[in-house]
Amino acid sequence: MKSNREDLRLAVTLRLLDGEGRRRFGPGVAALLSEVREKRSLRAAAASMGMAYSKAWRIVRDAEESLGCKLLDSTIGGRNGGGAVLTAEAETLLDAYQALRDEVAAYAQECFCRRFAF
C-alpha cells in the first residue's frame, strides 16, 4: 500500500555525542531521569517504563561514567522506604536537554512545513 503525502510527519531525535561520536546522553536517559524526577524512585521509574530495575541502574551507571558526574542521590529502604532524586548536575543537564530538544523540534517542524508544503 502506497503512503499518502499528507500522512508524512517529522520525528527528530536529539543525542549528545562526544568528540569521537559516541553517545553520551539522549532520549532514553532523559526519559528515565524525568521519571525518577517525578516518581522519586528509580525502581518506580523503571516499572512505569516497563523496564527491569537492573537495566535502569545500568543506564544510570553508564551515563554517569560517560558524563563524569553523579546523576542520582539514592537512599536505601528502611522505615520510610528508599528513593532517588536527581543531583543538581542531573537537574541542570535534563532541563538543558529538554529545552534544546523542544527548540530543535520547533525549528525542524517549521522547516518541515515550509519544505513539504506541496
Phi and psi in radians as a Rosetta constraint file:
Dihedral C 1 N 2 CA 2 C 2 CIRCULARHARMONIC -1.479 0.35
Dihedral N 2 CA 2 C 2 N 3 CIRCULARHARMONIC 2.388 0.35
Dihedral C 2 N 3 CA 3 C 3 CIRCULARHARMONIC -1.350 0.35
Dihedral N 3 CA 3 C 3 N 4 CIRCULARHARMONIC 2.554 0.35
Dihedral C 3 N 4 CA 4 C 4 CIRCULARHARMONIC -1.546 0.35
Dihedral N 4 CA 4 C 4 N 5 CIRCULARHARMONIC 2.447 0.35
Dihedral C 4 N 5 CA 5 C 5 CIRCULARHARMONIC -1.062 0.35
Dihedral N 5 CA 5 C 5 N 6 CIRCULARHARMONIC -0.533 0.35
Dihedral C 5 N 6 CA 6 C 6 CIRCULARHARMONIC -1.161 0.35
Dihedral N 6 CA 6 C 6 N 7 CIRCULARHARMONIC -0.295 0.35
Dihedral C 6 N 7 CA 7 C 7 CIRCULARHARMONIC -1.457 0.35
Dihedral N 7 CA 7 C 7 N 8 CIRCULARHARMONIC -0.134 0.35
Dihedral C 7 N 8 CA 8 C 8 CIRCULARHARMONIC -1.161 0.35
Dihedral N 8 CA 8 C 8 N 9 CIRCULARHARMONIC 2.436 0.35
Dihedral C 8 N 9 CA 9 C 9 CIRCULARHARMONIC -2.522 0.35
Dihedral N 9 CA 9 C 9 N 10 CIRCULARHARMONIC 2.870 0.35
Dihedral C 9 N 10 CA 10 C 10 CIRCULARHARMONIC -1.851 0.35
Dihedral N 10 CA 10 C 10 N 11 CIRCULARHARMONIC 2.389 0.35
Dihedral C 10 N 11 CA 11 C 11 CIRCULARHARMONIC -2.236 0.35
Dihedral N 11 CA 11 C 11 N 12 CIRCULARHARMONIC 2.142 0.35
Dihedral C 11 N 12 CA 12 C 12 CIRCULARHARMONIC -2.000 0.35
Dihedral N 12 CA 12 C 12 N 13 CIRCULARHARMONIC 2.257 0.35
Dihedral C 12 N 13 CA 13 C 13 CIRCULARHARMONIC -2.022 0.35
Dihedral N 13 CA 13 C 13 N 14 CIRCULARHARMONIC 2.277 0.35
Dihedral C 13 N 14 CA 14 C 14 CIRCULARHARMONIC -1.937 0.35
Dihedral N 14 CA 14 C 14 N 15 CIRCULARHARMONIC 2.147 0.35
Dihedral C 14 N 15 CA 15 C 15 CIRCULARHARMONIC -2.221 0.35
Dihedral N 15 CA 15 C 15 N 16 CIRCULARHARMONIC 2.458 0.35
Dihedral C 15 N 16 CA 16 C 16 CIRCULARHARMONIC -1.696 0.35
Dihedral N 16 CA 16 C 16 N 17 CIRCULARHARMONIC 2.230 0.35
Dihedral C 16 N 17 CA 17 C 17 CIRCULARHARMONIC -2.050 0.35
Dihedral N 17 CA 17 C 17 N 18 CIRCULARHARMONIC 2.726 0.35
Dihedral C 17 N 18 CA 18 C 18 CIRCULARHARMONIC -1.508 0.35
Dihedral N 18 CA 18 C 18 N 19 CIRCULARHARMONIC -3.087 0.35
Dihedral C 18 N 19 CA 19 C 19 CIRCULARHARMONIC -1.095 0.35
Dihedral N 19 CA 19 C 19 N 20 CIRCULARHARMONIC -0.346 0.35
Dihedral C 19 N 20 CA 20 C 20 CIRCULARHARMONIC -1.735 0.35
Dihedral N 20 CA 20 C 20 N 21 CIRCULARHARMONIC 0.113 0.35
Dihedral C 20 N 21 CA 21 C 21 CIRCULARHARMONIC 1.505 0.35
Dihedral N 21 CA 21 C 21 N 22 CIRCULARHARMONIC 0.145 0.35
Dihedral C 21 N 22 CA 22 C 22 CIRCULARHARMONIC -1.449 0.35
Dihedral N 22 CA 22 C 22 N 23 CIRCULARHARMONIC 2.459 0.35
Dihedral C 22 N 23 CA 23 C 23 CIRCULARHARMONIC -1.166 0.35
Dihedral N 23 CA 23 C 23 N 24 CIRCULARHARMONIC 2.343 0.35
Dihedral C 23 N 24 CA 24 C 24 CIRCULARHARMONIC -2.071 0.35
Dihedral N 24 CA 24 C 24 N 25 CIRCULARHARMONIC -0.546 0.35
Dihedral C 24 N 25 CA 25 C 25 CIRCULARHARMONIC -2.787 0.35
Dihedral N 25 CA 25 C 25 N 26 CIRCULARHARMONIC 2.451 0.35
Dihedral C 25 N 26 CA 26 C 26 CIRCULARHARMONIC -2.853 0.35
Dihedral N 26 CA 26 C 26 N 27 CIRCULARHARMONIC -2.829 0.35
Dihedral C 26 N 27 CA 27 C 27 CIRCULARHARMONIC -1.095 0.35
Dihedral N 27 CA 27 C 27 N 28 CIRCULARHARMONIC -0.593 0.35
Dihedral C 27 N 28 CA 28 C 28 CIRCULARHARMONIC -1.178 0.35
Dihedral N 28 CA 28 C 28 N 29 CIRCULARHARMONIC -0.857 0.35
Dihedral C 28 N 29 CA 29 C 29 CIRCULARHARMONIC -1.127 0.35
Dihedral N 29 CA 29 C 29 N 30 CIRCULARHARMONIC -0.724 0.35
Dihedral C 29 N 30 CA 30 C 30 CIRCULARHARMONIC -1.079 0.35
Dihedral N 30 CA 30 C 30 N 31 CIRCULARHARMONIC -0.751 0.35
Dihedral C 30 N 31 CA 31 C 31 CIRCULARHARMONIC -1.110 0.35
Dihedral N 31 CA 31 C 31 N 32 CIRCULARHARMONIC -0.737 0.35
Dihedral C 31 N 32 CA 32 C 32 CIRCULARHARMONIC -1.126 0.35
Dihedral N 32 CA 32 C 32 N 33 CIRCULARHARMONIC -0.803 0.35
Dihedral C 32 N 33 CA 33 C 33 CIRCULARHARMONIC -1.113 0.35
Dihedral N 33 CA 33 C 33 N 34 CIRCULARHARMONIC -0.653 0.35
Dihedral C 33 N 34 CA 34 C 34 CIRCULARHARMONIC -1.098 0.35
Dihedral N 34 CA 34 C 34 N 35 CIRCULARHARMONIC -0.708 0.35
Dihedral C 34 N 35 CA 35 C 35 CIRCULARHARMONIC -1.172 0.35
Dihedral N 35 CA 35 C 35 N 36 CIRCULARHARMONIC -0.693 0.35
Dihedral C 35 N 36 CA 36 C 36 CIRCULARHARMONIC -1.097 0.35
Dihedral N 36 CA 36 C 36 N 37 CIRCULARHARMONIC -0.743 0.35
Dihedral C 36 N 37 CA 37 C 37 CIRCULARHARMONIC -0.991 0.35
Dihedral N 37 CA 37 C 37 N 38 CIRCULARHARMONIC -0.771 0.35
Dihedral C 37 N 38 CA 38 C 38 CIRCULARHARMONIC -1.292 0.35
Dihedral N 38 CA 38 C 38 N 39 CIRCULARHARMONIC -0.754 0.35
Dihedral C 38 N 39 CA 39 C 39 CIRCULARHARMONIC -1.644 0.35
Dihedral N 39 CA 39 C 39 N 40 CIRCULARHARMONIC -0.244 0.35
Dihedral C 39 N 40 CA 40 C 40 CIRCULARHARMONIC 1.002 0.35
Dihedral N 40 CA 40 C 40 N 41 CIRCULARHARMONIC 0.598 0.35
Dihedral C 40 N 41 CA 41 C 41 CIRCULARHARMONIC -2.826 0.35
Dihedral N 41 CA 41 C 41 N 42 CIRCULARHARMONIC 2.261 0.35
Dihedral C 41 N 42 CA 42 C 42 CIRCULARHARMONIC -1.210 0.35
Dihedral N 42 CA 42 C 42 N 43 CIRCULARHARMONIC -0.692 0.35
Dihedral C 42 N 43 CA 43 C 43 CIRCULARHARMONIC -1.073 0.35
Dihedral N 43 CA 43 C 43 N 44 CIRCULARHARMONIC -0.799 0.35
Dihedral C 43 N 44 CA 44 C 44 CIRCULARHARMONIC -1.168 0.35
Dihedral N 44 CA 44 C 44 N 45 CIRCULARHARMONIC -0.663 0.35
Dihedral C 44 N 45 CA 45 C 45 CIRCULARHARMONIC -1.093 0.35
Dihedral N 45 CA 45 C 45 N 46 CIRCULARHARMONIC -0.821 0.35
Dihedral C 45 N 46 CA 46 C 46 CIRCULARHARMONIC -1.064 0.35
Dihedral N 46 CA 46 C 46 N 47 CIRCULARHARMONIC -0.780 0.35
Dihedral C 46 N 47 CA 47 C 47 CIRCULARHARMONIC -1.073 0.35
Dihedral N 47 CA 47 C 47 N 48 CIRCULARHARMONIC -0.715 0.35
Dihedral C 47 N 48 CA 48 C 48 CIRCULARHARMONIC -1.171 0.35
Dihedral N 48 CA 48 C 48 N 49 CIRCULARHARMONIC -0.383 0.35
Dihedral C 48 N 49 CA 49 C 49 CIRCULARHARMONIC -1.716 0.35
Dihedral N 49 CA 49 C 49 N 50 CIRCULARHARMONIC 0.049 0.35
Dihedral C 49 N 50 CA 50 C 50 CIRCULARHARMONIC 1.187 0.35
Dihedral N 50 CA 50 C 50 N 51 CIRCULARHARMONIC 0.583 0.35
Dihedral C 50 N 51 CA 51 C 51 CIRCULARHARMONIC -2.033 0.35
Dihedral N 51 CA 51 C 51 N 52 CIRCULARHARMONIC 2.517 0.35
Dihedral C 51 N 52 CA 52 C 52 CIRCULARHARMONIC -1.178 0.35
Dihedral N 52 CA 52 C 52 N 53 CIRCULARHARMONIC 2.487 0.35
Dihedral C 52 N 53 CA 53 C 53 CIRCULARHARMONIC -1.000 0.35
Dihedral N 53 CA 53 C 53 N 54 CIRCULARHARMONIC -0.706 0.35
Dihedral C 53 N 54 CA 54 C 54 CIRCULARHARMONIC -1.110 0.35
Dihedral N 54 CA 54 C 54 N 55 CIRCULARHARMONIC -0.643 0.35
Dihedral C 54 N 55 CA 55 C 55 CIRCULARHARMONIC -1.179 0.35
Dihedral N 55 CA 55 C 55 N 56 CIRCULARHARMONIC -0.707 0.35
Dihedral C 55 N 56 CA 56 C 56 CIRCULARHARMONIC -1.054 0.35
Dihedral N 56 CA 56 C 56 N 57 CIRCULARHARMONIC -0.769 0.35
Dihedral C 56 N 57 CA 57 C 57 CIRCULARHARMONIC -1.112 0.35
Dihedral N 57 CA 57 C 57 N 58 CIRCULARHARMONIC -0.691 0.35
Dihedral C 57 N 58 CA 58 C 58 CIRCULARHARMONIC -1.103 0.35
Dihedral N 58 CA 58 C 58 N 59 CIRCULARHARMONIC -0.733 0.35
Dihedral C 58 N 59 CA 59 C 59 CIRCULARHARMONIC -1.074 0.35
Dihedral N 59 CA 59 C 59 N 60 CIRCULARHARMONIC -0.793 0.35
Dihedral C 59 N 60 CA 60 C 60 CIRCULARHARMONIC -1.120 0.35
Dihedral N 60 CA 60 C 60 N 61 CIRCULARHARMONIC -0.818 0.35
Dihedral C 60 N 61 CA 61 C 61 CIRCULARHARMONIC -1.064 0.35
Dihedral N 61 CA 61 C 61 N 62 CIRCULARHARMONIC -0.771 0.35
Dihedral C 61 N 62 CA 62 C 62 CIRCULARHARMONIC -1.099 0.35
Dihedral N 62 CA 62 C 62 N 63 CIRCULARHARMONIC -0.740 0.35
Dihedral C 62 N 63 CA 63 C 63 CIRCULARHARMONIC -1.140 0.35
Dihedral N 63 CA 63 C 63 N 64 CIRCULARHARMONIC -0.755 0.35
Dihedral C 63 N 64 CA 64 C 64 CIRCULARHARMONIC -1.050 0.35
Dihedral N 64 CA 64 C 64 N 65 CIRCULARHARMONIC -0.753 0.35
Dihedral C 64 N 65 CA 65 C 65 CIRCULARHARMONIC -1.133 0.35
Dihedral N 65 CA 65 C 65 N 66 CIRCULARHARMONIC -0.786 0.35
Dihedral C 65 N 66 CA 66 C 66 CIRCULARHARMONIC -1.277 0.35
Dihedral N 66 CA 66 C 66 N 67 CIRCULARHARMONIC -0.518 0.35
Dihedral C 66 N 67 CA 67 C 67 CIRCULARHARMONIC -1.565 0.35
Dihedral N 67 CA 67 C 67 N 68 CIRCULARHARMONIC -0.333 0.35
Dihedral C 67 N 68 CA 68 C 68 CIRCULARHARMONIC 1.323 0.35
Dihedral N 68 CA 68 C 68 N 69 CIRCULARHARMONIC 0.453 0.35
Dihedral C 68 N 69 CA 69 C 69 CIRCULARHARMONIC -2.616 0.35
Dihedral N 69 CA 69 C 69 N 70 CIRCULARHARMONIC 2.723 0.35
Dihedral C 69 N 70 CA 70 C 70 CIRCULARHARMONIC -1.354 0.35
Dihedral N 70 CA 70 C 70 N 71 CIRCULARHARMONIC 2.397 0.35
Dihedral C 70 N 71 CA 71 C 71 CIRCULARHARMONIC -1.840 0.35
Dihedral N 71 CA 71 C 71 N 72 CIRCULARHARMONIC -0.486 0.35
Dihedral C 71 N 72 CA 72 C 72 CIRCULARHARMONIC -2.201 0.35
Dihedral N 72 CA 72 C 72 N 73 CIRCULARHARMONIC 2.480 0.35
Dihedral C 72 N 73 CA 73 C 73 CIRCULARHARMONIC -1.867 0.35
Dihedral N 73 CA 73 C 73 N 74 CIRCULARHARMONIC 2.039 0.35
Dihedral C 73 N 74 CA 74 C 74 CIRCULARHARMONIC -1.934 0.35
Dihedral N 74 CA 74 C 74 N 75 CIRCULARHARMONIC 2.594 0.35
Dihedral C 74 N 75 CA 75 C 75 CIRCULARHARMONIC -2.116 0.35
Dihedral N 75 CA 75 C 75 N 76 CIRCULARHARMONIC 2.445 0.35
Dihedral C 75 N 76 CA 76 C 76 CIRCULARHARMONIC -1.402 0.35
Dihedral N 76 CA 76 C 76 N 77 CIRCULARHARMONIC 2.624 0.35
Dihedral C 76 N 77 CA 77 C 77 CIRCULARHARMONIC -0.705 0.35
Dihedral N 77 CA 77 C 77 N 78 CIRCULARHARMONIC -2.728 0.35
Dihedral C 77 N 78 CA 78 C 78 CIRCULARHARMONIC 2.291 0.35
Dihedral N 78 CA 78 C 78 N 79 CIRCULARHARMONIC -2.798 0.35
Dihedral C 78 N 79 CA 79 C 79 CIRCULARHARMONIC -1.028 0.35
Dihedral N 79 CA 79 C 79 N 80 CIRCULARHARMONIC -0.714 0.35
Dihedral C 79 N 80 CA 80 C 80 CIRCULARHARMONIC -1.663 0.35
Dihedral N 80 CA 80 C 80 N 81 CIRCULARHARMONIC 0.066 0.35
Dihedral C 80 N 81 CA 81 C 81 CIRCULARHARMONIC 1.389 0.35
Dihedral N 81 CA 81 C 81 N 82 CIRCULARHARMONIC 2.849 0.35
Dihedral C 81 N 82 CA 82 C 82 CIRCULARHARMONIC -1.537 0.35
Dihedral N 82 CA 82 C 82 N 83 CIRCULARHARMONIC -3.022 0.35
Dihedral C 82 N 83 CA 83 C 83 CIRCULARHARMONIC 3.113 0.35
Dihedral N 83 CA 83 C 83 N 84 CIRCULARHARMONIC -3.136 0.35
Dihedral C 83 N 84 CA 84 C 84 CIRCULARHARMONIC -2.613 0.35
Dihedral N 84 CA 84 C 84 N 85 CIRCULARHARMONIC 2.486 0.35
Dihedral C 84 N 85 CA 85 C 85 CIRCULARHARMONIC -2.280 0.35
Dihedral N 85 CA 85 C 85 N 86 CIRCULARHARMONIC 2.733 0.35
Dihedral C 85 N 86 CA 86 C 86 CIRCULARHARMONIC -1.284 0.35
Dihedral N 86 CA 86 C 86 N 87 CIRCULARHARMONIC 2.486 0.35
Dihedral C 86 N 87 CA 87 C 87 CIRCULARHARMONIC -1.258 0.35
Dihedral N 87 CA 87 C 87 N 88 CIRCULARHARMONIC 2.939 0.35
Dihedral C 87 N 88 CA 88 C 88 CIRCULARHARMONIC -1.036 0.35
Dihedral N 88 CA 88 C 88 N 89 CIRCULARHARMONIC -0.683 0.35
Dihedral C 88 N 89 CA 89 C 89 CIRCULARHARMONIC -1.109 0.35
Dihedral N 89 CA 89 C 89 N 90 CIRCULARHARMONIC -0.738 0.35
Dihedral C 89 N 90 CA 90 C 90 CIRCULARHARMONIC -1.156 0.35
Dihedral N 90 CA 90 C 90 N 91 CIRCULARHARMONIC -0.700 0.35
Dihedral C 90 N 91 CA 91 C 91 CIRCULARHARMONIC -1.042 0.35
Dihedral N 91 CA 91 C 91 N 92 CIRCULARHARMONIC -0.827 0.35
Dihedral C 91 N 92 CA 92 C 92 CIRCULARHARMONIC -1.098 0.35
Dihedral N 92 CA 92 C 92 N 93 CIRCULARHARMONIC -0.815 0.35
Dihedral C 92 N 93 CA 93 C 93 CIRCULARHARMONIC -1.081 0.35
Dihedral N 93 CA 93 C 93 N 94 CIRCULARHARMONIC -0.831 0.35
Dihedral C 93 N 94 CA 94 C 94 CIRCULARHARMONIC -1.117 0.35
Dihedral N 94 CA 94 C 94 N 95 CIRCULARHARMONIC -0.780 0.35
Dihedral C 94 N 95 CA 95 C 95 CIRCULARHARMONIC -1.081 0.35
Dihedral N 95 CA 95 C 95 N 96 CIRCULARHARMONIC -0.772 0.35
Dihedral C 95 N 96 CA 96 C 96 CIRCULARHARMONIC -1.129 0.35
Dihedral N 96 CA 96 C 96 N 97 CIRCULARHARMONIC -0.751 0.35
Dihedral C 96 N 97 CA 97 C 97 CIRCULARHARMONIC -1.087 0.35
Dihedral N 97 CA 97 C 97 N 98 CIRCULARHARMONIC -0.820 0.35
Dihedral C 97 N 98 CA 98 C 98 CIRCULARHARMONIC -1.128 0.35
Dihedral N 98 CA 98 C 98 N 99 CIRCULARHARMONIC -0.683 0.35
Dihedral C 98 N 99 CA 99 C 99 CIRCULARHARMONIC -1.141 0.35
Dihedral N 99 CA 99 C 99 N 100 CIRCULARHARMONIC -0.784 0.35
Dihedral C 99 N 100 CA 100 C 100 CIRCULARHARMONIC -1.112 0.35
Dihedral N 100 CA 100 C 100 N 101 CIRCULARHARMONIC -0.781 0.35
Dihedral C 100 N 101 CA 101 C 101 CIRCULARHARMONIC -0.994 0.35
Dihedral N 101 CA 101 C 101 N 102 CIRCULARHARMONIC -0.787 0.35
Dihedral C 101 N 102 CA 102 C 102 CIRCULARHARMONIC -1.142 0.35
Dihedral N 102 CA 102 C 102 N 103 CIRCULARHARMONIC -0.733 0.35
Dihedral C 102 N 103 CA 103 C 103 CIRCULARHARMONIC -1.131 0.35
Dihedral N 103 CA 103 C 103 N 104 CIRCULARHARMONIC -0.790 0.35
Dihedral C 103 N 104 CA 104 C 104 CIRCULARHARMONIC -1.132 0.35
Dihedral N 104 CA 104 C 104 N 105 CIRCULARHARMONIC -0.734 0.35
Dihedral C 104 N 105 CA 105 C 105 CIRCULARHARMONIC -1.111 0.35
Dihedral N 105 CA 105 C 105 N 106 CIRCULARHARMONIC -0.722 0.35
Dihedral C 105 N 106 CA 106 C 106 CIRCULARHARMONIC -1.126 0.35
Dihedral N 106 CA 106 C 106 N 107 CIRCULARHARMONIC -0.779 0.35
Dihedral C 106 N 107 CA 107 C 107 CIRCULARHARMONIC -1.138 0.35
Dihedral N 107 CA 107 C 107 N 108 CIRCULARHARMONIC -0.766 0.35
Dihedral C 107 N 108 CA 108 C 108 CIRCULARHARMONIC -1.088 0.35
Dihedral N 108 CA 108 C 108 N 109 CIRCULARHARMONIC -0.692 0.35
Dihedral C 108 N 109 CA 109 C 109 CIRCULARHARMONIC -1.129 0.35
Dihedral N 109 CA 109 C 109 N 110 CIRCULARHARMONIC -0.712 0.35
Dihedral C 109 N 110 CA 110 C 110 CIRCULARHARMONIC -1.060 0.35
Dihedral N 110 CA 110 C 110 N 111 CIRCULARHARMONIC -0.807 0.35
Dihedral C 110 N 111 CA 111 C 111 CIRCULARHARMONIC -1.119 0.35
Dihedral N 111 CA 111 C 111 N 112 CIRCULARHARMONIC -0.742 0.35
Dihedral C 111 N 112 CA 112 C 112 CIRCULARHARMONIC -1.018 0.35
Dihedral N 112 CA 112 C 112 N 113 CIRCULARHARMONIC -0.851 0.35
Dihedral C 112 N 113 CA 113 C 113 CIRCULARHARMONIC -1.077 0.35
Dihedral N 113 CA 113 C 113 N 114 CIRCULARHARMONIC -0.696 0.35
Dihedral C 113 N 114 CA 114 C 114 CIRCULARHARMONIC -1.207 0.35
Dihedral N 114 CA 114 C 114 N 115 CIRCULARHARMONIC -0.750 0.35
Dihedral C 114 N 115 CA 115 C 115 CIRCULARHARMONIC -1.356 0.35
Dihedral N 115 CA 115 C 115 N 116 CIRCULARHARMONIC -0.521 0.35
Dihedral C 115 N 116 CA 116 C 116 CIRCULARHARMONIC -1.910 0.35
Dihedral N 116 CA 116 C 116 N 117 CIRCULARHARMONIC 0.438 0.35
Dihedral C 116 N 117 CA 117 C 117 CIRCULARHARMONIC -1.559 0.35
Dihedral N 117 CA 117 C 117 N 118 CIRCULARHARMONIC 1.210 0.35
